[in-house]
Amino acid sequence: MRILYVAAVLLTFWGCESKTTTPARTAAALTTDTTRTAPVLGSYEGSIAGKYPFRLAITSQLNKTEVVGIYYYLKQQKPIRLWGTLAPNGEIWLREVDPERPDTVAAGWGPGGKARHPFAYFRLRQQPQGGLAGTWQAAKSDKQLLAQLTPYHVSGPVQKAHVSERTYFGEFTAPEFTVSDMDITEKLYWLFYIEDLSEQTLEELQEEHRNHKSGEFQGYGGVSSEVTYNDRGLLSVSLRDEYTAANVNSRFWTKVVDLRTGEGLYENEIDPAKRNAFLAACEAQLQQQLREYIRDSTSDFDSTDIAGLRSQHIGPGNPPDEMQIEANGRISFNHSVEYDMMSNFMRKMYAEQFRVSFTFAEMARYLKPNSPLRRLL
């Protein structure tokens, strides 16, 4: 069972990221300086040069002068991280942060510094009506374009996420999602951040890429993803990755997200009063699947494997996991087969083989009254 990491601690700012034993940015909970709240915190919409509409949010203040945020252009809808500073003269400087080049402050950047830099940046001031105005400057350019922003408020609940993909070092991919609510967009960014998905730092991924380019076939093979549901304010994503050493080792896991809060949804959406009935229904499905699998399999099971499969059960001490919303109108859960003396070959054969599933209507019997999954009905 994959452990879904929900803790999130950033260091002084986003750009300087370190690997910990537990991935640290899934929920992107930033340490905010409460001694001085930036009046600029909030969501905005606007355009650059009147031609390129975008949405931008300044989401957190790290200390008296540093802020972070996120923005995306409405045409591409690919999230771009921002880090910036509140200048003494009232200007707000916000620069794009490239995860592959996570330098946080380039020499000479900011008030009084040089103008041209290897990253794009905004230079803004607050306006009396609550908006922001100033300039945007492209990377490696001296040309400044007018940027006008007004306060932005989401109209109506989020229904779907825009789906895209980012490639790191020309090889490793991760899904990216944006919604109309900028705070949720930021949460989605960190929930599907490449370091958390791969459980490797960007530096480790870059080293893997170098090894692959030099002809090395072993090592990390990357993450693949499939969106299995994206509607009614719910997002379900199936994920898989591989690591090749003496054997090819694969992981399969899922993420289900409430797009109206940005929070992950798990098996605890089951009403505690209905949990035993739910587990009994799962157990009945599993036992039927096991009987059919043993009967119909063309593999040469030995006595250890047959006994191991027959020993499988779902119950209070061994509940199913990896919930997934499927496009065919069902919610499924995985049962991971484990038994003594199980070979690595058999483990691969059993992966994702035993999923119990329910129609949305059947699942409603077991859900908490206020569960977001009830939107499926």
N, C-alpha and C positions, 0 to 999 in steps of 0.2 A: 504493500500500500504506500503510495507516495504521500509524504507529509507536505501539506499545503501551508506554506509559510505566510503568516499574516502580520508578523511584527515588522516595523519599519523604522529605522533610525538613520538619518542622514548626518554626516559630519558637518563641518562648518558651513558648507554650501554644496550644491548638487554636483558641481564639476569634479570635485575630488572624491572619488569613490574607492572604498577598500573592500576586500573580500573578507567575510566573516564565516564562521562555521555555519551559521544560519543566514541565508540571504536576507538583506536588510531593507529592501525597498518595496516589498509587495504592496503595502498599503500607503506608502509614501507619507508617513506621519512626520512632518518636519518639526524641529524644535523652534518654537517661535518666541521671540523676545517680546515679553508682555509689558516691558517698561515704557515702550513707546510704540503705539499702534500706527502703522502707516495709513494715512487717509486715502492712499492710492489703491489699497487692496480692493479687489473686485474684478468683475468681468466687463469687457468692453467689446464693441464692434466698430469697425471702421474700414478705411481703405488707404492704400499707398498710391500717391499720385492720382487719386480718384479713379484708378483702373483696377486695382488688385484688392478686392474685399477680403477681410480676414476677421477672425475673432481672437481675442487675447484676454488672458486673465493673469493678474498679479495675485498669487494665491497665498504667499506667506512672507513674513518678515523675519529674517534670521537673527538680526541684531539691529542696532540703531541705524545702520546705513545700508545693509544688504537685504535684497528681496529676490524672490524666485517666482517663476510663473511658467506659462505655456501658451503657445498660440498656434493657429493653423490657418492657411488660406482656404477659402470656401471652395475653390476649384479642386485642389488636390486633397484637402482634408487629411494631411499627414502631420501629426503633432510634432512641434519643435519646442524644445526646452529653452527657458530663458533664465538668465541670472543677471542681476544688476545692482546698482547702487543709487542711493538717494543723496544727491550732491548738496553741499551747503547752500548753493545758490537757488535751490528749489527744483533743479532739473532731475529727471528720472532717466538714468542710463540703463538700457536693457540690451544684452547681447545674446545671440544664439549660442547654444552649447551643443557641440557635436560630441556624442558619446565616444566616438572613436578617437577623438583628440581632446580629452577632458581637461585641458588647461583652463583654469578658472579666470585668471586675470592675466592678460597679455601685458607686457611691459609698455608703459606709456598710454594705456587705454583709460578713458574717463576724462573728466573735466581738466583742461589744461594740457592734455596729452596730444599725441599725433592723431591724425584723422583716419588714415588708411590702416585696415587690420585684416587678418585672414578670416574674419567672421563678420556676418551682418549684425547691425545693431540699431536700436531706436534711441533717440534723444528727445525726451518729451517734457512737457510742463502741464501741470493741472490747469484746467480752465474753470471760470466762475460757475458754469452750468454743471460741473462735475465730470466733464470729459477730459481728454488728454489731447494735446496737439504738439507737433514738432516735426522731426525728420526721421527717415529710415535710410540707412546707408548700406549698400551691398558689400559683400566681402571683397577685399582687394580693390576697392574703388574709392574715388574721391567724390563721386556724385551723390548728392543728397536729394531725396524725394520727400515731398510733403506727406505727413501722416496725420490723419484726423481720426479721433476715436470718441465715441459717445458711450455712456453706460449701457450695458446690455443685460436684459432680463429674459429668461427662458419663458416662452409662451406655451403652456401646455406640457403634459408629461412626455418624457422621452419614450418613443416606441421602438426605434431600431438604432443600431450603431452603423456608422460607415466603416467598412472593412478595407484595410490595405495591408501592406507588408513592407518591412524594412530589411535590407540586406547589410550585414556587417562584414567588413573586410572582403567584400566580393564573394562571400561563400555562405555564411551562416544567416539564416532568416528568422524573423520573429513576427507574429501578427501585430498589427496596430489598429486601434479603434478610436473613433472620435464620435461624440454626440453633441447636441446643441448646448448642453450644460457643461461649461468649461471645468467646473470642479470635478464632475464625473469623468470628463476626458482625462484630467490629470491622474485620477485614481486608476483608470484603465491603463494609462501609460505604464504605471509602476506594476500593476498586476501582471502585465505581459512583458515586462522588461527582460531583455535577453539574458542578463546575468541570473535572474531568478529562475527563468525557464531552464537554462542550461546547467545551473549550479556551477558556473565557471565565471571567473572575472573576465573583463574585456581583454586584459593582458594575456590571460591563458588562452582565450579564443584566438587572439592574434598569433600567439606562438603555435597553436594547432594549425592555423592557416599557413604559416611559413613552412611547417613540417609537410603539409599536404602538397604545397607547391614544389617542394624538393623531392617529391616522390614517395614520401612515407604514407602508407595506406592505413596504418593503425591510428588510434586516437578517437577524438570526438567527431561524430558524423553530423551533428546539427539537429535542429528541431523541425519537425513538420507539424502543421496544424490544419484542422478542418472545422469550419463553423457549421455546427449541426442544427442550430436554431438561433434566430435573430428577429424577434418580433415581440409585441406586447410588453416592451420594457424588460425583456429577458434575453440574455446572450449565453449560449452554450458552445464551448470550444473543446474539441478532442485534440490531444497532443501526443506526440511520439518522438523519441529520440534514440540514438544508437551510439554505443561506444565499442570500438573494436580493439581487442587485445588478443589473447589466445583464442577467445571466442567473441562472437558478436553479441553484445548485451543490449537489450532494448528495454525502454520504459514506456508505459502507456498511462496517461492520466487525463483528467478532465478539469475544466474550470467552468462553473456556472455563475453568472453575475447578474445581480439586479441593476439594470441600467438606470434606475431612478434614484439609487443611493450610491452606486459604485461598490457595493459590498458583495463579497462572495456568498453563494448559497451552498449549503452542504446537507448532509443527511439529517442534521438536526431540525430540518423543516418538518419532520414527522412529529405529530402530536404525541407527547409522552403517554397519554392515556390510550393511544391507538398503536403504540410501538410494538407490543407483543403480537397483535393481530397482523401488523405489517410484516414482521419477521416470519411469522408462520406462513403467510402467503408467499414470501420469498423462498422459504425452505421448500415448500411444495413444488414451486417451479424448478428450483435447483435439482431436487431429487429426480424429477422427470427428465431434465436435461442430461443428468449423469447416466441414467439408465439408457437413454437413446444413444448417447455418445459411446458408451461401452459396447452396446449392441451393434452399432453401425460403423464403428471405426475399423479401418483397414490396417491400422498399426498393430504391430506385434507387441501387445502389452505383456509384461511378465507379471507374476503374481504380486510383486511389490506395488506396481502401478495400479493394478485392478483394486487391490486392497486400499491403496491410498485414495483413489477416486471415491470408493464406496465409504470412506471415512469422512468425506466432506459434508459439512452442515453449516447452515446459517442460523444464528440464534443470538441471544443477548450478549454473549461473550465473543461472537464472531459475526458482526453485522456486515452487510454488503457496503461497498464504498464506491467512489468515483461516479457520482450521479451524472447523468447526461440527459438533456432534452433532445429528442430526435425529431427529425422533420416529418416522420410518418405518424405523428400524433401520440407518441409514447414517451415515457420517462423510464430510463433503464439504470441499473446499478450493477457493478461488477463484483463477482466473487473470485478472489484470488486463491488458487489451489496451492496448498502447502501440505507436505507430508514427509516423513523421514525417508532418507535414501532417494529422494527425487532427483533425477539427473537434470543437468542444465538443458539438455535437448528436450526433455519432457516439459520443463518449465516454459520454454519457448512455445511449445505446442499448445499449452493450456492458456497462454496469455490472451485475455479478452475473449476466451472461448465460452465462458459461463456468465452471461449477463441476464439478470432477471428483469422483466419489464412490465409496465402497466400502462393502460390507456390513461389519458388525462382524467377521464371520468372515474376510472378505478382508483387512481392515485388520490383523488379528492377525498376519499373515505378516510385517509390516514394523515392528511396535512393539518397543520395548525390552522385555526380559524383565520389568522391574519397573515398567513404565508404568502409571499409574492408569487409563488407557483400557482396560486388559485387564479391568477390572470389567464392561465392557459385554458380555463373552462369556457 
